[in-house]
Amino acid sequence: MHLLEREIYLAALNSGFAALAKGSGCIALVSGEAGIGKTALIQEFTAERRQAARVYWGGCEALFTPHPLAPLHDIARQAGGGLPALIASATNRDLIFHATIDHLVRGLKATIVVFEDVHWADEATLDLIKFLGRRMQHLPVMLIISYRDDEVGMHHPLRSVIGDLPVALLTRLSLASLSESAVQTMAQRVGREAADLCKVTGGNPFFVTEALAVAAHEVPATVRDAVLARISRLSESARRVANLAALAPGKLERWLLDAILPPDACDVEECLAAGMVARDNAIAFRHELARHAVEESLALPVRQHLHARILAALQAHAPAAMPTARLVHHADRAGDSVAVLRFAPIAADEALNLCAHRQVAAHLTTALAHASTLGAEEKALLLDRLSYECYLTGQISEAVSATESSLALWQAAGNPYKEGDCLRWLSRLTWFTADKAAADRYAAMAVALLEPLKPGRELAMAYSNLSQLHMLADEPQEALIAGDKALALAHTLGDAEIESHALNNVGTAKLAAQDLSGLADLERSLALALAGGFEEHAARAYSNMSTSAARARDFTRARHYFEAGIAYCEERDLYAWARYMTASRAETLLAQGEWDAAAEAAELISQDIKIAAVARIPALVVLARVRLRRGDPGVSTALDEAAELAFASGEVQRIAPVVAARAEAAWIEGTLVDSLDEIRRGYTMTCKISDSWMQGELAFWLWRAGRLTEATEQIARPWALQIAGDWQGAAASWEAINCPYERALALAECESESAVRTALQIFESLGAAPMAGVTRRKLRERGVRNIPRGSHERTKQNPHQLTRRQLQVLSLLAEGCRNAEIAGRLFLSEKTIDHHVSAVLEKLQVRSRGEAAAVANRLGLGGSSKLIQATKH
């Protein structure tokens, strides 16, 4: 049947498919609310293309814990060859991903690959999408991804995946609701009056279809009412079939139906007539909303009984080939604790093999919900494992809770080794929350408990953890002492993992003390971690190598390690480490004048409510400094939160950047003297460590305030030159390491008119409106004429000094979009859009969105196509 009001979306898909003939792949994102017709659209498109292309279709299931790579298993069965066996037997995810590419490009025929309902996707599937997306340009493949945009919030992992897809190959299709005219046409097809149908259903095609399927005299208030009304008309035996199918996310295979409830052929026909569908020798509800409605209508005892029967049939059929995650789902729903405890750890292992750490944690959580029959040690081991997986995925509060429960069990069991290990681990976790006092206390407790015992792995890790805390606190000598103890034990034990962990701390501590041999220790630590598959230690090595390089202003080396480290972590779902390095990389981007990229990375981190404090602090500082330098609002809010977290951490590397940013803000506001006490405290702290850059920046602010007459020999050269009044030399030093804003600040202080003009040009290119204004005034005061109003193209077309993101927001405001819609279009949170809208109104000096839209039209930003839902970005 012809789809109504979907012509522009089909045209966009056809346009993307046409690109395959030119040897380039394409990606289509099909989004919209549940029931909006995403599947119907894709089915219509692919049906027309089956003669010209292979079509593979994989769906993500609404299991409580998704089965890793579930869509790929669907696709493998359709592709045939050796792919199904390879996927079933492989434990190496890279091998699976590359084999998938090989099968997709077989022969000369173009290929369409559909990943449906990706809002339910597991981490491994999301990584596969990212893997394919990065290679799509050279593949004759069209990748179609559907998802519910109303279920993909700011913190949903799909957002970062979409952000990594190649923009040039991307087409976004955000499906709109049907118009009143279209709803009326649907009603006329079945001989019904539309009446208030459009108002009741909101133009949602699925809701309209369900409403039209029930008695004509009543329009149901909800889709649940419509679905249940349709099911109620079935015979009792057919209704049993529908109820059973409602408990199987995705579909109910015919063999499974026959094993549990052998139906008459007419029972299945009745179900199909009532709106269910048949596919792949299985039956399913046409829409997940309908399945949920029927599932939730069943009494709990009935649901548990049917889940138990499904579980028994799945186990009897082919347990070796059955996805264990599916067994866990039905065992949990059946309340079968024995089965859960049997299968959940296995499912966790399978997920771990695919680096799907979130699924590992979810399966372990399910197991622990059924762990009342386990002994204390068995339960404690599950909790220990859960804590580590939560840590890897950035769920720090959950990790702390699990370890605290485990600690109590090990104490009760009288196992001092495990007790000490839990204390050491709590030290690590509380450091992530920026609670230095707690981290130090737990570390000392662990060493004190373990030292009197026979030396073993637990004590070695306790020493290494102590070394790590000293290294993070910029106490290199103490870090080396504890690190050497850990290394000695690691060598005695022959434990490469502990050696890797300890070398990481020792190497970073050496670099902090200006001992460059630390880099070799870090390289050795990374090599051991990669060879041994110690993912966390590899992530730490990448992190410490990149941040050490960034602190030394060796930006080329820092970028290399950031790129390699973030890619490594993202491919393995090491969320916490990827975010930590992303926040640190934002500092590098800020320093090198890439403010848009820095702000967007920092915004991503700062909006994540689960992010660790140690990653949140630098993100907030970057966000505040970009806003400050561009003249945007929200500076003090970000800095106040950063200061609270930084001072709680007790670490100079967190505190000094916050103090410097607050000093810069005070200087621009003309209140630098009011911040002297804080700057002095920060400067005193930096004088106790070997970081010449941190010390130099705070020394400079003291000098600016007239409280420092000359620089110490320890501070970095550009700062020392500025304090000495050699602004030209300082500018050259900043230019040598590609720090354009600092270079411009130095040039603006020079006597040379050409130097000040160069400063103005740099400020304009960066969008640094406040300093550009100050510099123009300085030139006017010197009697300089012909001062350029702005040579940068963006400034010419953008007299209000809007940032790139603010221009995007203004353009959408001109279309009449509300904040929620703008947030969806730009993949930002609504709170972030609120901030951008306020900034736009302030910069435009207007009072309303309507006035802003009028300005946008004058700037030529208004009137963009209403078909933006189906345009390439």
Helices and strands as residue ranges (DSSP letters): H 7-18, G 19-22, E 26-31, H 38-49, E 53-59, H 70-79, H 83-89, H 93-104, E 110-116, G 118-120, H 123-135, G 136-138, E 141-147, G 149-151, H 157-164, G 167-169, E 170-174, H 180-189, H 197-201, H 205-213, H 223-232, H 236-245, E 252-253, H 254-260, H 265-273, E 276-279, E 282-285, H 288-297, H 300-317, H 324-334, H 337-353, H 357-369, G 371-373, H 376-392, H 396-413, H 416-432, H 436-450, H 457-472, H 476-493, H 496-512, H 518-532, H 535-551, H 555-571, H 575-591, H 595-606, H 613-630, H 635-649, H 652-669, G 672-675, H 676-686, H 692-704, H 717-723, H 727-736, H 740-748, H 753-766, H 769-781, H 793-797, H 804-814, H 819-826, H 830-844, H 849-859, G 866-870
